[in-house]
Amino acid sequence: MDWQQTVSLAVVASTAVLLVGSKFRRRKFSFERNTHCGCVAVQQSSPQSSIVFHARKGQRPEVLVKMR
């Protein structure tokens, strides 16, 4: 085995170790993710708006702006 194979195997092994380590690492607590509330902890006073793009092949594209 030459040095290039050794280096490539070391890169693959270190990547595998990092991926496995991130799988078992404990995540930070998130209220939205760890509870089933689905609401935001801090209420925002400004109204939220959203933009939705619809486009299909052969049809006219649509842009919908929803103001809340």
Backbone as XML, in Angstrom:
<?xml version="1.0"?>
<chain id="A" units="angstrom">
  <residue number="1" name="MET">
    <atom name="N" x="0.853" y="-1.167" z="0.000"/>
    <atom name="CA" x="0.000" y="0.000" z="0.000"/>
    <atom name="C" x="0.901" y="1.233" z="0.000"/>
  </residue>
  <residue number="2" name="ASP">
    <atom name="N" x="0.658" y="2.131" z="-0.946"/>
    <atom name="CA" x="1.491" y="3.327" z="-1.031"/>
    <atom name="C" x="0.892" y="4.464" z="-0.197"/>
  </residue>
  <residue number="3" name="TRP">
    <atom name="N" x="1.559" y="5.597" z="-0.185"/>
    <atom name="CA" x="1.162" y="6.688" z="0.696"/>
    <atom name="C" x="-0.175" y="7.307" z="0.296"/>
  </residue>
  <residue number="4" name="GLN">
    <atom name="N" x="-0.530" y="7.286" z="-0.984"/>
    <atom name="CA" x="-1.792" y="7.873" z="-1.424"/>
    <atom name="C" x="-2.989" y="7.068" z="-0.904"/>
  </residue>
  <residue number="5" name="GLN">
    <atom name="N" x="-2.861" y="5.769" z="-0.921"/>
    <atom name="CA" x="-3.921" y="4.943" z="-0.375"/>
    <atom name="C" x="-4.054" y="5.143" z="1.132"/>
  </residue>
  <residue number="6" name="THR">
    <atom name="N" x="-2.938" y="5.279" z="1.803"/>
    <atom name="CA" x="-2.953" y="5.506" z="3.248"/>
    <atom name="C" x="-3.635" y="6.827" z="3.585"/>
  </residue>
  <residue number="7" name="VAL">
    <atom name="N" x="-3.306" y="7.868" z="2.848"/>
    <atom name="CA" x="-3.906" y="9.177" z="3.095"/>
    <atom name="C" x="-5.402" y="9.142" z="2.785"/>
  </residue>
  <residue number="8" name="SER">
    <atom name="N" x="-5.794" y="8.508" z="1.682"/>
    <atom name="CA" x="-7.217" y="8.460" z="1.336"/>
    <atom name="C" x="-8.006" y="7.643" z="2.361"/>
  </residue>
  <residue number="9" name="LEU">
    <atom name="N" x="-7.441" y="6.558" z="2.844"/>
    <atom name="CA" x="-8.112" y="5.779" z="3.883"/>
    <atom name="C" x="-8.219" y="6.555" z="5.186"/>
  </residue>
  <residue number="10" name="ALA">
    <atom name="N" x="-7.203" y="7.360" z="5.496"/>
    <atom name="CA" x="-7.256" y="8.186" z="6.701"/>
    <atom name="C" x="-8.342" y="9.250" z="6.582"/>
  </residue>
  <residue number="11" name="VAL">
    <atom name="N" x="-8.496" y="9.836" z="5.404"/>
    <atom name="CA" x="-9.544" y="10.838" z="5.187"/>
    <atom name="C" x="-10.921" y="10.197" z="5.321"/>
  </residue>
  <residue number="12" name="VAL">
    <atom name="N" x="-11.114" y="9.035" z="4.720"/>
    <atom name="CA" x="-12.398" y="8.337" z="4.799"/>
    <atom name="C" x="-12.700" y="7.925" z="6.239"/>
  </residue>
  <residue number="13" name="ALA">
    <atom name="N" x="-11.709" y="7.431" z="6.943"/>
    <atom name="CA" x="-11.913" y="7.004" z="8.325"/>
    <atom name="C" x="-12.246" y="8.195" z="9.229"/>
  </residue>
  <residue number="14" name="SER">
    <atom name="N" x="-11.564" y="9.325" z="9.046"/>
    <atom name="CA" x="-11.858" y="10.494" z="9.884"/>
    <atom name="C" x="-13.246" y="11.054" z="9.581"/>
  </residue>
  <residue number="15" name="THR">
    <atom name="N" x="-13.657" y="11.011" z="8.322"/>
    <atom name="CA" x="-15.006" y="11.451" z="7.974"/>
    <atom name="C" x="-16.049" y="10.547" z="8.609"/>
  </residue>
  <residue number="16" name="ALA">
    <atom name="N" x="-15.823" y="9.250" z="8.577"/>
    <atom name="CA" x="-16.756" y="8.304" z="9.195"/>
    <atom name="C" x="-16.844" y="8.530" z="10.702"/>
  </residue>
  <residue number="17" name="VAL">
    <atom name="N" x="-15.716" y="8.778" z="11.348"/>
    <atom name="CA" x="-15.708" y="9.027" z="12.789"/>
    <atom name="C" x="-16.477" y="10.308" z="13.111"/>
  </residue>
  <residue number="18" name="LEU">
    <atom name="N" x="-16.302" y="11.363" z="12.318"/>
    <atom name="CA" x="-17.021" y="12.610" z="12.561"/>
    <atom name="C" x="-18.526" y="12.434" z="12.359"/>
  </residue>
  <residue number="19" name="LEU">
    <atom name="N" x="-18.936" y="11.695" z="11.337"/>
    <atom name="CA" x="-20.353" y="11.472" z="11.097"/>
    <atom name="C" x="-20.991" y="10.646" z="12.217"/>
  </residue>
  <residue number="20" name="VAL">
    <atom name="N" x="-20.309" y="9.611" z="12.672"/>
    <atom name="CA" x="-20.837" y="8.786" z="13.752"/>
    <atom name="C" x="-20.867" y="9.592" z="15.050"/>
  </residue>
  <residue number="21" name="GLY">
    <atom name="N" x="-19.848" y="10.413" z="15.284"/>
    <atom name="CA" x="-19.821" y="11.247" z="16.481"/>
    <atom name="C" x="-20.942" y="12.262" z="16.497"/>
  </residue>
  <residue number="22" name="SER">
    <atom name="N" x="-21.263" y="12.859" z="15.339"/>
    <atom name="CA" x="-22.350" y="13.828" z="15.299"/>
    <atom name="C" x="-23.698" y="13.156" z="15.471"/>
  </residue>
  <residue number="23" name="LYS">
    <atom name="N" x="-23.797" y="11.884" z="15.119"/>
    <atom name="CA" x="-25.050" y="11.147" z="15.292"/>
    <atom name="C" x="-25.369" y="10.961" z="16.780"/>
  </residue>
  <residue number="24" name="PHE">
    <atom name="N" x="-24.364" y="10.744" z="17.601"/>
    <atom name="CA" x="-24.565" y="10.477" z="19.020"/>
    <atom name="C" x="-24.388" y="11.704" z="19.907"/>
  </residue>
  <residue number="25" name="ARG">
    <atom name="N" x="-23.991" y="12.838" z="19.335"/>
    <atom name="CA" x="-23.814" y="14.051" z="20.122"/>
    <atom name="C" x="-25.171" y="14.596" z="20.543"/>
  </residue>
  <residue number="26" name="ARG">
    <atom name="N" x="-25.256" y="15.097" z="21.743"/>
    <atom name="CA" x="-26.508" y="15.637" z="22.258"/>
    <atom name="C" x="-26.775" y="17.015" z="21.656"/>
  </residue>
  <residue number="27" name="ARG">
    <atom name="N" x="-28.007" y="17.217" z="21.180"/>
    <atom name="CA" x="-28.372" y="18.488" z="20.571"/>
    <atom name="C" x="-28.775" y="19.501" z="21.636"/>
  </residue>
  <residue number="28" name="LYS">
    <atom name="N" x="-28.675" y="20.795" z="21.258"/>
    <atom name="CA" x="-29.131" y="21.848" z="22.154"/>
    <atom name="C" x="-30.655" y="21.801" z="22.232"/>
  </residue>
  <residue number="29" name="PHE">
    <atom name="N" x="-31.192" y="22.216" z="23.363"/>
    <atom name="CA" x="-32.635" y="22.207" z="23.568"/>
    <atom name="C" x="-33.299" y="23.263" z="22.697"/>
  </residue>
  <residue number="30" name="SER">
    <atom name="N" x="-34.326" y="22.869" z="21.990"/>
    <atom name="CA" x="-35.128" y="23.785" z="21.204"/>
    <atom name="C" x="-36.586" y="23.595" z="21.612"/>
  </residue>
  <residue number="31" name="PHE">
    <atom name="N" x="-37.229" y="24.677" z="22.021"/>
    <atom name="CA" x="-38.612" y="24.583" z="22.482"/>
    <atom name="C" x="-39.531" y="24.076" z="21.379"/>
  </residue>
  <residue number="32" name="GLU">
    <atom name="N" x="-39.336" y="24.562" z="20.156"/>
    <atom name="CA" x="-40.194" y="24.167" z="19.045"/>
    <atom name="C" x="-39.991" y="22.699" z="18.670"/>
  </residue>
  <residue number="33" name="ARG">
    <atom name="N" x="-38.757" y="22.226" z="18.725"/>
    <atom name="CA" x="-38.475" y="20.856" z="18.303"/>
    <atom name="C" x="-38.787" y="19.846" z="19.405"/>
  </residue>
  <residue number="34" name="ASN">
    <atom name="N" x="-38.526" y="20.183" z="20.657"/>
    <atom name="CA" x="-38.651" y="19.221" z="21.743"/>
    <atom name="C" x="-40.027" y="19.188" z="22.395"/>
  </residue>
  <residue number="35" name="THR">
    <atom name="N" x="-40.894" y="20.120" z="22.069"/>
    <atom name="CA" x="-42.256" y="20.086" z="22.575"/>
    <atom name="C" x="-43.198" y="20.012" z="21.386"/>
  </residue>
  <residue number="36" name="HIS">
    <atom name="N" x="-44.414" y="19.636" z="21.652"/>
    <atom name="CA" x="-45.383" y="19.493" z="20.573"/>
    <atom name="C" x="-46.278" y="20.716" z="20.462"/>
  </residue>
  <residue number="37" name="CYS">
    <atom name="N" x="-45.798" y="21.826" z="20.954"/>
    <atom name="CA" x="-46.608" y="23.037" z="20.970"/>
    <atom name="C" x="-46.792" y="23.587" z="19.562"/>
  </residue>
  <residue number="38" name="GLY">
    <atom name="N" x="-45.701" y="23.765" z="18.830"/>
    <atom name="CA" x="-45.773" y="24.312" z="17.486"/>
    <atom name="C" x="-45.890" y="25.820" z="17.463"/>
  </residue>
  <residue number="39" name="CYS">
    <atom name="N" x="-45.850" y="26.440" z="18.623"/>
    <atom name="CA" x="-45.948" y="27.892" z="18.660"/>
    <atom name="C" x="-44.565" y="28.482" z="18.931"/>
  </residue>
  <residue number="40" name="VAL">
    <atom name="N" x="-44.427" y="29.739" z="18.659"/>
    <atom name="CA" x="-43.160" y="30.424" z="18.876"/>
    <atom name="C" x="-43.157" y="30.994" z="20.288"/>
  </residue>
  <residue number="41" name="ALA">
    <atom name="N" x="-42.026" y="30.918" z="20.950"/>
    <atom name="CA" x="-41.943" y="31.385" z="22.331"/>
    <atom name="C" x="-42.100" y="32.896" z="22.423"/>
  </residue>
  <residue number="42" name="VAL">
    <atom name="N" x="-41.566" y="33.641" z="21.471"/>
    <atom name="CA" x="-41.638" y="35.098" z="21.487"/>
    <atom name="C" x="-42.603" y="35.536" z="20.393"/>
  </residue>
  <residue number="43" name="GLN">
    <atom name="N" x="-43.615" y="36.311" z="20.766"/>
    <atom name="CA" x="-44.573" y="36.805" z="19.791"/>
    <atom name="C" x="-43.996" y="38.024" z="19.092"/>
  </residue>
  <residue number="44" name="GLN">
    <atom name="N" x="-44.173" y="38.068" z="17.787"/>
    <atom name="CA" x="-43.683" y="39.200" z="17.014"/>
    <atom name="C" x="-44.837" y="40.165" z="16.803"/>
  </residue>
  <residue number="45" name="SER">
    <atom name="N" x="-44.580" y="41.460" z="16.983"/>
    <atom name="CA" x="-45.641" y="42.444" z="16.872"/>
    <atom name="C" x="-45.945" y="42.816" z="15.428"/>
  </residue>
  <residue number="46" name="SER">
    <atom name="N" x="-44.976" y="42.704" z="14.534"/>
    <atom name="CA" x="-45.216" y="43.063" z="13.144"/>
    <atom name="C" x="-45.934" y="41.935" z="12.413"/>
  </residue>
  <residue number="47" name="PRO">
    <atom name="N" x="-46.861" y="42.277" z="11.520"/>
    <atom name="CA" x="-47.581" y="41.232" z="10.792"/>
    <atom name="C" x="-46.654" y="40.502" z="9.825"/>
  </residue>
  <residue number="48" name="GLN">
    <atom name="N" x="-46.894" y="39.220" z="9.671"/>
    <atom name="CA" x="-46.090" y="38.398" z="8.784"/>
    <atom name="C" x="-46.770" y="38.305" z="7.429"/>
  </residue>
  <residue number="49" name="SER">
    <atom name="N" x="-46.000" y="38.310" z="6.378"/>
    <atom name="CA" x="-46.528" y="38.100" z="5.045"/>
    <atom name="C" x="-45.702" y="36.999" z="4.393"/>
  </residue>
  <residue number="50" name="SER">
    <atom name="N" x="-46.288" y="36.375" z="3.391"/>
    <atom name="CA" x="-45.572" y="35.311" z="2.708"/>
    <atom name="C" x="-45.766" y="35.446" z="1.209"/>
  </residue>
  <residue number="51" name="ILE">
    <atom name="N" x="-44.812" y="34.953" z="0.471"/>
    <atom name="CA" x="-44.855" y="34.963" z="-0.978"/>
    <atom name="C" x="-44.805" y="33.517" z="-1.447"/>
  </residue>
  <residue number="52" name="VAL">
    <atom name="N" x="-45.758" y="33.138" z="-2.289"/>
    <atom name="CA" x="-45.840" y="31.767" z="-2.785"/>
    <atom name="C" x="-45.707" y="31.804" z="-4.300"/>
  </residue>
  <residue number="53" name="PHE">
    <atom name="N" x="-44.811" y="30.985" z="-4.832"/>
    <atom name="CA" x="-44.602" y="30.893" z="-6.272"/>
    <atom name="C" x="-45.200" y="29.589" z="-6.779"/>
  </residue>
  <residue number="54" name="HIS">
    <atom name="N" x="-46.042" y="29.663" z="-7.800"/>
    <atom name="CA" x="-46.595" y="28.483" z="-8.452"/>
    <atom name="C" x="-46.194" y="28.530" z="-9.914"/>
  </residue>
  <residue number="55" name="ALA">
    <atom name="N" x="-45.611" y="27.469" z="-10.408"/>
    <atom name="CA" x="-45.255" y="27.397" z="-11.822"/>
    <atom name="C" x="-45.370" y="25.954" z="-12.271"/>
  </residue>
  <residue number="56" name="ARG">
    <atom name="N" x="-46.091" y="25.760" z="-13.360"/>
    <atom name="CA" x="-46.206" y="24.436" z="-13.957"/>
    <atom name="C" x="-45.864" y="24.535" z="-15.420"/>
  </residue>
  <residue number="57" name="LYS">
    <atom name="N" x="-45.404" y="23.453" z="-15.947"/>
    <atom name="CA" x="-44.991" y="23.419" z="-17.341"/>
    <atom name="C" x="-46.195" y="23.671" z="-18.248"/>
  </residue>
  <residue number="58" name="GLY">
    <atom name="N" x="-46.065" y="24.620" z="-19.152"/>
    <atom name="CA" x="-47.128" y="24.929" z="-20.092"/>
    <atom name="C" x="-48.178" y="25.879" z="-19.553"/>
  </residue>
  <residue number="59" name="GLN">
    <atom name="N" x="-48.066" y="26.289" z="-18.293"/>
    <atom name="CA" x="-49.028" y="27.222" z="-17.708"/>
    <atom name="C" x="-48.331" y="28.507" z="-17.309"/>
  </residue>
  <residue number="60" name="ARG">
    <atom name="N" x="-49.137" y="29.514" z="-17.073"/>
    <atom name="CA" x="-48.614" y="30.803" z="-16.671"/>
    <atom name="C" x="-48.170" y="30.763" z="-15.207"/>
  </residue>
  <residue number="61" name="PRO">
    <atom name="N" x="-46.985" y="31.249" z="-14.891"/>
    <atom name="CA" x="-46.551" y="31.242" z="-13.489"/>
    <atom name="C" x="-47.352" y="32.243" z="-12.661"/>
  </residue>
  <residue number="62" name="GLU">
    <atom name="N" x="-47.567" y="31.909" z="-11.385"/>
    <atom name="CA" x="-48.308" y="32.761" z="-10.462"/>
    <atom name="C" x="-47.423" y="33.140" z="-9.280"/>
  </residue>
  <residue number="63" name="VAL">
    <atom name="N" x="-47.583" y="34.360" z="-8.824"/>
    <atom name="CA" x="-46.925" y="34.809" z="-7.606"/>
    <atom name="C" x="-48.019" y="35.320" z="-6.677"/>
  </residue>
  <residue number="64" name="LEU">
    <atom name="N" x="-48.212" y="34.648" z="-5.542"/>
    <atom name="CA" x="-49.228" y="35.027" z="-4.571"/>
    <atom name="C" x="-48.569" y="35.668" z="-3.364"/>
  </residue>
  <residue number="65" name="VAL">
    <atom name="N" x="-49.065" y="36.847" z="-2.989"/>
    <atom name="CA" x="-48.577" y="37.544" z="-1.809"/>
    <atom name="C" x="-49.682" y="37.511" z="-0.779"/>
  </residue>
  <residue number="66" name="LYS">
    <atom name="N" x="-49.433" y="36.891" z="0.361"/>
    <atom name="CA" x="-50.439" y="36.776" z="1.424"/>
    <atom name="C" x="-50.053" y="37.725" z="2.561"/>
  </residue>
  <residue number="67" name="MET">
    <atom name="N" x="-50.875" y="38.716" z="2.772"/>
    <atom name="CA" x="-50.651" y="39.652" z="3.863"/>
    <atom name="C" x="-51.497" y="39.224" z="5.046"/>
  </residue>
  <residue number="68" name="ARG">
    <atom name="N" x="-50.920" y="39.192" z="6.212"/>
    <atom name="CA" x="-51.660" y="38.788" z="7.409"/>
    <atom name="C" x="-51.870" y="39.948" z="8.314"/>
  </residue>
</chain>
